[in-house]
Amino acid sequence: MVKQLVVKLRPDGTVDAETFGMHGPECLDYIETLEALLDAETTSSTFTPDYTAVSTVAEVEAEQENRNL
């Protein structure tokens, strides 16, 4: 599955972000980066089912390969 960070900018200036295709705490790195780019702070968050999903061996190997590039 492709990793995605979907960002929604609301008319009132608030930002909603949701990650897809990531398992475990990996998604938190993307949210931290978004906070830094926007000079913003998360005010509320929830974990999706992907947070606790178990990665397949193929996904773990692909992730390790991507990190070695």
C-alpha positions as MATLAB code, in Angstrom:
seq = 'MVKQLVVKLRPDGTVDAETFGMHGPECLDYIETLEALLDAETTSSTFTPDYTAVSTVAEVEAEQENRNL';
ca = [
       0.000    0.000    0.000;
       1.202    3.504   -0.829;
       1.961    5.797    2.089;
      -0.105    8.969    2.078;
      -0.542   12.028    4.234;
      -3.863   13.714    3.447;
      -4.040   17.322    4.615;
      -7.250   19.361    4.710;
      -7.105   23.124    5.171;
     -10.332   24.429    6.665;
     -11.782   27.917    5.961;
     -11.261   28.832    9.630;
      -7.508   28.169    9.309;
      -7.438   24.820   11.079;
      -5.699   21.858    9.513;
      -6.784   18.221    9.550;
      -4.286   15.524    8.610;
      -4.622   11.781    8.300;
      -2.091    9.150    7.310;
      -2.773    6.045    5.246;
      -0.643    2.994    4.498;
       1.538    3.327    7.587;
       1.696    1.014   10.565;
       2.642    1.762   14.138;
       4.321    4.976   15.211;
       5.708    5.705   11.729;
       2.733    7.997   11.112;
       3.790   10.231   14.002;
       6.958   11.228   12.123;
       4.849   12.625    9.303;
       2.643   14.581   11.693;
       5.723   16.021   13.438;
       7.095   17.119   10.060;
       3.782   18.740    9.162;
       3.753   20.598   12.490;
       7.261   21.913   11.787;
       6.376   23.000    8.246;
       3.264   24.828    9.429;
       4.793   26.113   12.667;
       1.743   24.555   14.311;
       0.847   22.278   17.193;
      -1.473   19.291   17.268;
      -4.484   20.006   19.471;
      -6.164   16.614   19.177;
      -5.406   13.278   17.598;
      -6.618    9.702   17.396;
      -5.025    6.514   16.161;
      -6.490    4.711   13.167;
      -6.703    0.924   12.967;
      -3.489    1.043   10.885;
      -1.604    2.166   13.985;
      -2.053   -1.225   15.603;
      -2.106   -3.299   12.399;
       0.606   -5.879   11.946;
       2.885   -5.331    8.959;
       3.466   -8.182    6.565;
       6.991   -9.446    5.990;
       6.909   -7.968    2.469;
       5.968   -4.532    3.826;
       8.755   -4.615    6.418;
      11.303   -5.644    3.781;
      10.118   -2.916    1.395;
      10.363   -0.321    4.162;
      13.895   -1.419    5.033;
      14.879   -1.266    1.373;
      13.447    2.264    1.033;
      15.431    3.432    4.055;
      18.649    2.101    2.511;
      18.231    4.176   -0.689;
];
